[in-house]
Amino acid sequence: MKILDLLKDVSIDVNATCSNKDEAIDTLVSLMAKQGNLNDQDVYKQGIYAREELSTTGIGEGIAIPHAQSEAVNAPGLAAMVVKDGVDYQSLDNQPAKLFFMIAVPKTGGNEHLQILAMLSQMLMDTDFKDSLINAQSVEEFMDLINQKEAAQKAKEEEKEEAQKEFTGTYRLLAVTACPTGIAHTYMAAEALEEKAKQMGITIKVETDGSGGTKNAPTAKEIEECEAIIVAADKNVEMARFDGKPVIQVKVADGINKAEELINEALSGNAPIYHTDHASTTVESESDESVGRQIYKHLMNGVSHMLPFVIGGGILIALAFLFDDYTIDPSNFGKNTPLAAFFKTTGDTAFGFMLPILAGYISMSISDRPGLAVGFVGGALASQGNSGFLGALVAGFAAGYLMKGLRKLFDYLPDAFEGLKPVLLYPFFGLLLMALLMTFIINPPVAAINTALTNALNSMGGSSKVILGMLSGSVAVAIYNVGGTFNNMVMNLSTSISGVLTPRVTGMVVKDASKDELTNLFIRVGRLQFIVIALIVSGFTAFGQAFITLWAGKDYHDAYWVAILTMFPLCVPLIQNIGLTIVTAQNKHQFRSIIYMIIAILNVVTTYIAVPYCGILGAATCSCFAYILGQGIVMNIYYYKVTGLDIPLFWKNILKMAIVPGIMMFSGLLINRIYEIDNWIIFLIGIIVFTGIYIVLMYEVSFNEYERSIFREPLKRIIKRIKG
């Protein structure tokens, strides 16, 4: 991939006219949109402004590089603009910006484009190259200049890599550069420091903490042998490794604009000595940040470390249910066969780390390495004390600020205790106080809330089975359970999808995202969930009867209708799962809990009346009615009136997508009635054909460009790897 693979001629304007920063951003976003790589210009623009709030992307020397990593981006791209008269972009040097590059990066995807963008950032540090771009008379000349410079830059990078491999001495200086998005400023600061050090005859090694991961990290030996370290970063970086070394901590912009000054200061002998038990890992003073941003930053540190356990464990548990045989022992479903048990045990183990990891890394973000162990134990106690995810969140922040307080308190101890602090004092007193906090203060109320919510959510399904057992016997319960199993599978899948986005929703609420922003996310996630759930539900409607007969036997015929009656109304809350996350993040979940309790009671009463006359179908019908009333009608009204989500717009989007599943469902039922499915081979062939047709029709008829890109990009990568 080359720079010109990301920068198209339609997205370049060498004679733009803009009078202010807002007009410049508007023009650049419009140029970016011409590539067709944005699915929502407004959302992308919001990401650009959110990045500007952290610090201006007008880096000085006439250059501005606004950038955003956003869900509104389908594919990475560049837009470029030259304003020859200059624009007041609130640049760091207070000089007008003339040369603009706007970077668009998707939230997910490969990292190859990040390397290209890093190279572009480094190229712009060449003053002659920058001036030639500003003076370009045509788009063609502009692109040709970039092409020539890129070839030279690649040769330079290869030369630098070879020089580092052959280097056998010691580096006088080490440096770390990092910006919040890890796209442009990270690499520009690295380039500036490297070039200035080269001019001054000083050996330096620069670690870049970018979106593509950490590159060029120093070894323990290199850290030990260097004279000083420069950390030019606007986000948390790993600082504990620099304990006892002279360290200069500055903004990433200073790494770009004050490289010589920083190098001289670092080598002056006056740089402060860094100690992990005294100084924060945060290179940006918390006093300069809003409370909301501090909370968001610490929360994201915990969540980012937690997600691999959640996603990996969730997939393994799903495989356990896939490869298990329900009929062996329904109560042990997921562990009946050795293969299923292996997947389930491994997945459960991964899930077991979720809460400790969340709390531990939240705490570490607040109070550095001493907070990790205390937060980890706090999360484990939250799990043991039944306070769940909410308890782990509280534990993480409590542990972090507890350790921050202890560190300040222990500063008053004599210097002779310095060596004992990290290995004895911090862990002992931290763990002791954390255990007291969790056991007697945090866990009791949070566990009560967690239990009440869990019981409310579980009561609807459970109540029907209890009454069914009382009035109709164990056989009816068994049939009901078979039908309910399919609903649980669909529910777990939907919850997993929304669970991955929980951190983003929480972060948006903390940052006071607008109702339109939350609605856009609500619709986008709902559409993705609908695509998957509609496939499962329509496929089950068409082939479920045959599947239950082959899997559980003809005696479980009614289980099909139990599943249908509860599956269809359940689709509403499942595609709106992200709404529950929004409600929880806004601390407005009390109403939901009350409604669910009322609906649960209604379900019990109606089931008790219906079962003697209608048996298991009566129980399923009552549950169906409860789902429609509570989770469908009432909660949608609540989302609309209280939360401010645009529910009519949501259903307008969903109903447009429902045409294909409806056609597929009807066609499947018709074919199933004509051709009897009496063995697994025919069944599997039917499912494969059904799924293939569904995907093709949805892609052509219902998918928007964002959804097409999600489906298309993995295929492109697979094809690329196959070709070599």
KOLTOR-439016 format. One record per residue (C-alpha): x, y, z. Coordinates in steps of 0.05 Angstrom, whole numbers, padded with zeros to 5 digits, always signed. Layout:
N
XYZ;...
//
This chain:
724
+00000+00000+00000;+00024+00070-00017;+00002+00139+00005;-00032+00151-00061;-00074+00090-00048;-00106+00130+00008;-00103+00199-00025;-00145+00205-00088;-00146+00263-00137;-00219+00277-00121;-00200+00291-00048;-00146+00343-00063;-00156+00418-00071;-00092+00459-00083;-00129+00526-00088;-00179+00523-00031;-00207+00586+00002;-00225+00584+00076;-00232+00641+00125;-00230+00603+00191;-00218+00536+00224;-00290+00512+00219;-00292+00525+00144;-00227+00489+00136;-00253+00427+00171;-00319+00430+00132;-00281+00433+00066;-00234+00376+00085;-00292+00331+00107;-00327+00345+00041;-00264+00326+00004;-00258+00262+00045;-00330+00244+00030;-00316+00246-00045;-00276+00183-00037;-00338+00146-00013;-00304+00120+00050;-00350+00155+00100;-00418+00127+00120;-00436+00187+00162;-00402+00255+00151;-00432+00286+00213;-00407+00231+00260;-00338+00234+00228;-00336+00309+00236;-00355+00301+00309;-00294+00256+00316;-00250+00309+00285;-00275+00362+00334;-00268+00313+00392;-00194+00305+00374;-00186+00381+00369;-00212+00388+00440;-00154+00346+00465;-00103+00392+00431;-00100+00429+00365;-00076+00390+00305;-00046+00454+00277;+00025+00432+00292;+00058+00495+00268;+00103+00512+00209;+00041+00522+00166;+00017+00449+00174;-00048+00422+00203;-00066+00348+00205;-00137+00339+00233;-00153+00265+00242;-00203+00218+00273;-00212+00144+00284;-00287+00134+00277;-00342+00083+00264;-00365+00130+00210;-00304+00110+00168;-00312+00050+00123;-00241+00049+00096;-00178+00090+00112;-00169+00152+00071;-00133+00219+00063;-00156+00287+00040;-00109+00345+00025;-00119+00419+00017;-00075+00480+00005;-00098+00549+00027;-00043+00593-00001;-00065+00655+00039;-00067+00614+00103;-00120+00601+00155;-00121+00617+00229;-00124+00544+00254;-00104+00560+00326;-00037+00527+00311;+00015+00516+00366;+00060+00571+00338;+00000+00618+00327;+00018+00623+00253;-00032+00611+00196;-00038+00540+00169;-00030+00531+00094;-00021+00457+00082;-00075+00409+00108;-00080+00334+00109;-00142+00302+00139;-00137+00229+00161;-00196+00181+00167;-00184+00115+00202;-00237+00061+00216;-00247+00036+00287;-00229-00034+00266;-00187-00064+00211;-00115-00078+00193;-00056-00034+00211;-00022-00029+00144;-00052+00040+00130;-00026+00065+00196;+00045+00053+00173;+00031+00094+00111;+00002+00151+00151;+00062+00149+00197;+00107+00156+00137;+00067+00216+00112;+00073+00249+00180;+00148+00240+00179;+00154+00266+00107;+00120+00331+00127;+00177+00347+00174;+00219+00362+00112;+00211+00438+00103;+00230+00436+00029;+00178+00382+00015;+00125+00420+00053;+00139+00484+00015;+00136+00448-00052;+00067+00420-00035;+00042+00489-00015;+00067+00518-00081;+00039+00462-00125;-00001+00489-00183;-00043+00427-00198;-00069+00364-00166;-00024+00323-00212;+00038+00361-00189;+00017+00353-00117;+00009+00277-00124;+00074+00270-00163;+00113+00306-00107;+00084+00258-00056;+00101+00198-00099;+00174+00219-00106;+00182+00236-00033;+00151+00170-00011;+00202+00131-00050;+00258+00171-00018;+00228+00163+00051;+00223+00088+00044;+00296+00085+00026;+00312+00128+00086;+00271+00082+00133;+00306+00021+00106;+00374+00054+00117;+00354+00072+00189;+00331+00001+00204;+00398-00027+00178;+00436+00024+00219;+00398+00004+00282;+00413-00070+00269;+00487-00056+00262;+00490-00007+00320;+00528-00039+00378;+00540+00021+00424;+00495+00054+00474;+00441+00106+00463;+00453+00171+00501;+00379+00186+00497;+00315+00146+00495;+00247+00176+00478;+00174+00156+00476;+00122+00192+00432;+00047+00181+00436;-00016+00220+00420;-00088+00200+00439;-00104+00171+00371;-00033+00148+00355;-00037+00169+00282;+00000+00233+00262;+00032+00270+00320;+00063+00206+00348;+00107+00197+00286;+00120+00270+00273;+00148+00279+00343;+00191+00217+00333;+00218+00243+00267;+00233+00312+00296;+00272+00283+00355;+00311+00234+00311;+00329+00287+00260;+00350+00339+00312;+00391+00287+00351;+00426+00267+00286;+00444+00340+00272;+00471+00347+00343;+00512+00283+00338;+00473+00249+00394;+00451+00176+00391;+00376+00167+00405;+00324+00112+00401;+00251+00132+00397;+00193+00087+00416;+00127+00103+00380;+00063+00084+00416;+00015+00089+00357;-00050+00057+00335;-00012+00001+00303;+00019-00017+00370;+00085-00001+00404;+00145+00001+00357;+00219+00006+00370;+00212-00004+00446;+00279+00000+00484;+00307-00060+00520;+00320-00062+00595;+00395-00057+00579;+00385+00004+00535;+00344+00038+00590;+00397+00023+00641;+00454+00050+00598;+00421+00114+00571;+00434+00182+00603;+00362+00208+00601;+00293+00195+00573;+00244+00242+00538;+00169+00224+00542;+00130+00267+00493;+00059+00240+00500;-00013+00261+00511;-00036+00194+00538;-00014+00142+00589;+00049+00104+00571;+00086+00050+00611;+00130+00090+00659;+00149+00040+00712;+00207+00015+00670;+00240+00084+00676;+00245+00082+00751;+00308+00116+00776;+00325+00149+00709;+00324+00224+00691;+00259+00234+00653;+00230+00295+00617;+00154+00291+00609;+00121+00339+00559;+00063+00344+00510;+00072+00308+00443;+00069+00376+00409;+00133+00396+00445;+00167+00336+00415;+00151+00364+00346;+00166+00438+00358;+00217+00438+00414;+00261+00378+00397;+00328+00413+00406;+00306+00446+00471;+00282+00378+00499;+00347+00343+00480;+00389+00397+00513;+00346+00396+00576;+00349+00320+00581;+00425+00320+00577;+00436+00380+00621;+00439+00339+00684;+00379+00376+00713;+00324+00329+00690;+00282+00303+00748;+00291+00231+00770;+00229+00189+00759;+00204+00142+00814;+00145+00096+00803;+00120+00103+00874;+00119+00179+00871;+00100+00201+00802;+00039+00187+00760;+00044+00148+00695;+00002+00202+00663;+00044+00250+00624;-00014+00298+00621;-00031+00329+00688;-00099+00310+00712;-00110+00381+00734;-00112+00400+00661;-00167+00350+00646;-00241+00352+00660;-00268+00302+00710;-00308+00268+00655;-00246+00257+00613;-00207+00230+00672;-00262+00179+00687;-00267+00161+00613;-00192+00152+00606;-00186+00107+00668;-00249+00067+00648;-00223+00055+00578;-00157+00030+00604;-00194-00023+00644;-00242-00041+00589;-00189-00047+00535;-00151-00098+00577;-00216-00135+00595;-00245-00143+00525;-00198-00199+00500;-00221-00242+00558;-00295-00227+00544;-00292-00237+00469;-00247-00297+00469;-00283-00330+00527;-00351-00316+00496;-00332-00348+00430;-00306-00410+00466;-00371-00416+00507;-00412-00409+00443;-00371-00466+00412;-00385-00508+00474;-00461-00503+00462;-00451-00515+00388;-00414-00580+00397;-00455-00607+00455;-00515-00654+00456;-00573-00625+00496;-00609-00692+00503;-00554-00725+00545;-00566-00681+00605;-00605-00616+00595;-00583-00589+00663;-00509-00597+00643;-00517-00569+00573;-00449-00543+00549;-00408-00597+00585;-00442-00662+00564;-00388-00682+00514;-00312-00678+00525;-00302-00628+00469;-00358-00583+00495;-00332-00588+00566;-00263-00567+00542;-00290-00505+00507;-00337-00488+00565;-00284-00495+00619;-00234-00453+00580;-00286-00400+00564;-00310-00397+00637;-00238-00390+00660;-00228-00331+00613;-00292-00299+00638;-00269-00309+00709;-00212-00259+00697;-00259-00207+00668;-00276-00169+00732;-00207-00171+00764;-00175-00147+00700;-00225-00091+00692;-00216-00066+00764;-00140-00077+00763;-00126-00036+00702;-00173+00020+00721;-00135+00025+00786;-00068+00022+00750;-00088+00079+00704;-00102+00122+00766;-00044+00103+00811;+00009+00068+00769;+00035-00002+00782;+00021-00003+00858;-00053+00001+00841;-00054-00062+00797;-00053-00115+00852;-00101-00077+00896;-00150-00066+00839;-00143-00138+00816;-00162-00164+00885;-00219-00113+00889;-00248-00140+00824;-00242-00212+00849;-00278-00193+00914;-00332-00160+00872;-00342-00226+00835;-00343-00266+00900;-00389-00216+00934;-00440-00220+00877;-00434-00146+00860;-00415-00163+00789;-00393-00114+00735;-00418-00053+00772;-00380-00074+00835;-00316-00084+00794;-00323-00014+00766;-00330+00016+00835;-00273-00028+00860;-00226-00004+00805;-00236+00070+00819;-00236+00059+00895;-00170+00020+00891;-00138+00072+00846;-00153+00131+00890;-00139+00091+00953;-00069+00076+00929;-00060+00148+00906;-00077+00170+00977;-00030+00118+01008;+00027+00141+00964;+00019+00212+00987;+00013+00190+01059;+00076+00148+01056;+00115+00206+01027;+00122+00230+01098;+00161+00168+01118;+00237+00172+01123;+00278+00157+01061;+00300+00091+01092;+00231+00063+01077;+00235+00077+01002;+00255+00006+00984;+00200-00024+01027;+00142+00017+00997;+00131-00021+00931;+00144-00091+00958;+00113-00087+01028;+00077-00024+01049;+00035-00011+00987;+00011-00083+00976;-00002-00098+01050;-00040-00036+01069;-00072-00029+01001;-00099-00100+01001;-00121-00096+01073;-00159-00030+01064;-00188-00054+00998;-00214-00118+01030;-00248-00077+01085;-00279-00029+01034;-00305-00085+00989;-00331-00129+01046;-00365-00078+01089;-00380-00017+01046;-00382-00031+00971;-00405-00103+00963;-00468-00103+01007;-00508-00047+00971;-00480-00061+00902;-00493-00136+00908;-00564-00121+00930;-00575-00078+00868;-00543-00130+00823;-00584-00187+00853;-00649-00148+00846;-00635-00133+00774;-00616-00204+00758;-00677-00232+00792;-00722-00184+00755;-00692-00203+00688;-00694-00278+00702;-00763-00280+00733;-00801-00276+00669;-00774-00340+00639;-00769-00378+00704;-00838-00364+00729;-00871-00397+00670;-00830-00460+00679;-00846-00464+00754;-00921-00459+00743;-00918-00505+00684;-00884-00558+00727;-00936-00550+00782;-00995-00556+00735;-00973-00599+00676;-00915-00641+00700;-00841-00653+00683;-00852-00673+00610;-00884-00606+00594;-00825-00570+00629;-00776-00611+00588;-00810-00590+00523;-00813-00518+00546;-00738-00521+00563;-00720-00546+00494;-00757-00488+00462;-00727-00440+00512;-00657-00464+00496;-00659-00433+00427;-00681-00367+00455;-00624-00367+00505;-00575-00379+00448;-00602-00320+00409;-00603-00277+00472;-00530-00293+00488;-00509-00276+00418;-00543-00209+00419;-00517-00193+00488;-00446-00209+00465;-00452-00160+00406;-00477-00103+00450;-00428-00122+00506;-00369-00107+00460;-00397-00036+00452;-00412-00024+00526;-00347+00014+00537;-00361+00060+00478;-00432+00075+00502;-00409+00088+00573;-00355+00134+00547;-00404+00172+00503;-00451+00183+00562;-00394+00205+00607;-00374+00255+00554;-00446+00281+00548;-00458+00256+00478;-00519+00287+00443;-00584+00250+00433;-00570+00247+00359;-00502+00214+00371;-00534+00162+00417;-00591+00150+00368;-00542+00140+00310;-00504+00088+00351;-00570+00057+00374;-00592+00049+00301;-00524+00026+00275;-00517-00029+00328;-00591-00048+00322;-00584-00058+00248;-00523-00103+00257;-00559-00144+00311;-00620-00149+00266;-00579-00177+00209;-00554-00234+00252;-00617-00246+00293;-00663-00243+00232;-00621-00297+00199;-00627-00342+00260;-00701-00329+00271;-00722-00336+00198;-00678-00398+00191;-00709-00428+00254;-00779-00412+00230;-00765-00448+00164;-00725-00507+00190;-00737-00508+00266;-00789-00562+00265;-00744-00609+00227;-00685-00592+00272;-00722-00606+00337;-00748-00672+00309;-00678-00694+00288;-00644-00668+00351;-00694-00682+00408;-00745-00729+00377;-00817-00726+00353;-00843-00722+00425;-00816-00650+00428;-00859-00625+00371;-00890-00570+00412;-00822-00543+00431;-00821-00511+00361;-00882-00468+00377;-00855-00451+00446;-00792-00425+00413;-00831-00387+00360;-00879-00355+00410;-00822-00329+00453;-00769-00317+00399;-00807-00267+00357;-00825-00217+00412;-00756-00227+00442;-00726-00199+00378;-00748-00129+00399;-00706-00123+00462;-00649-00162+00431;-00639-00113+00374;-00646-00057+00424;-00596-00085+00474;-00552-00024+00467;-00611+00017+00493;-00606-00019+00559;-00532-00001+00561;-00549+00072+00548;-00602+00071+00603;-00553+00040+00652;-00497+00089+00634;-00546+00146+00645;-00566+00117+00713;-00638+00111+00691;-00646+00036+00699;-00691+00039+00760;-00754+00046+00717;-00734-00014+00675;-00727-00056+00737;-00795-00035+00762;-00828-00050+00695;-00796-00118+00691;-00820-00135+00761;-00891-00115+00742;-00888-00155+00677;-00860-00215+00714;-00919-00214+00762;-00967-00207+00704;-00933-00266+00670;-00942-00309+00733;-01015-00292+00740;-01033-00303+00666;-00992-00367+00662;-01027-00395+00723;-01094-00383+00690;-01075-00406+00620;-01035-00470+00634;-01093-00514+00658;-01130-00500+00592;-01073-00492+00541;-01013-00528+00572;-00943-00509+00548;-00970-00467+00491;-01009-00426+00542;-00946-00414+00582;-00908-00393+00519;-00965-00347+00498;-00965-00312+00565;-00890-00302+00561;-00899-00275+00490;-00951-00226+00514;-00905-00204+00572;-00846-00192+00525;-00888-00151+00477;-00919-00108+00531;-00858-00097+00574;-00796-00101+00532;-00830-00080+00467;-00882-00027+00479;-00867+00002+00548;-00791+00005+00540;-00795+00036+00471;-00839+00091+00499;-00789+00100+00555;-00730+00103+00506;-00768+00156+00466;-00795+00199+00523;-00740+00195+00576;-00676+00174+00543;-00688+00217+00481;-00674+00163+00430;-00709+00172+00363;-00750+00107+00365;-00791+00122+00302;-00727+00131+00262;-00700+00066+00292;-00761+00025+00270;-00762+00059+00202;-00691+00031+00191;-00709-00038+00218;-00774-00047+00179;-00738-00032+00114;-00690-00089+00130;-00746-00138+00148;-00769-00150+00076;-00714-00201+00060;-00722-00242+00124;-00797-00243+00113;-00790-00270+00042;-00738-00321+00064;-00782-00344+00122;-00842-00354+00078;-00802-00389+00023;-00768-00435+00074;-00834-00455+00105;-00863-00470+00036;-00804-00513+00014;-00803-00548+00082;-00876-00568+00073;-00864-00594+00003;-00799-00632+00016;-00794-00671+00081;-00727-00664+00117;-00714-00731+00149;-00638-00733+00157;-00581-00688+00178;-00548-00684+00109;-00610-00655+00076;-00620-00609+00135;-00549-00581+00132;-00553-00571+00057;-00618-00533+00066;-00587-00489+00120;-00526-00473+00077;-00567-00455+00016;-00615-00414+00059;-00558-00376+00092;-00523-00363+00026;-00586-00335-00007;-00601-00293+00056;-00532-00261+00056;-00534-00245-00018;-00604-00215-00015;-00590-00174+00048;-00524-00149+00018;-00558-00126-00046;-00625-00102-00018;-00617-00082+00055;-00544-00068+00073;-00519+00004+00075;-00448+00020+00054;-00422+00014+00126;-00452-00056+00133;-00426-00076+00064;-00356-00055+00084;-00359-00097+00148;-00377-00158+00106;-00330-00141+00048;-00265-00123+00084;-00253-00192+00116;-00265-00225+00049;-00214-00179+00016;-00162-00196+00068;-00175-00271+00061;-00170-00266-00016;-00106-00225-00009;-00074-00276+00037;-00094-00333-00010;-00063-00298-00069;+00000-00289-00031;
//
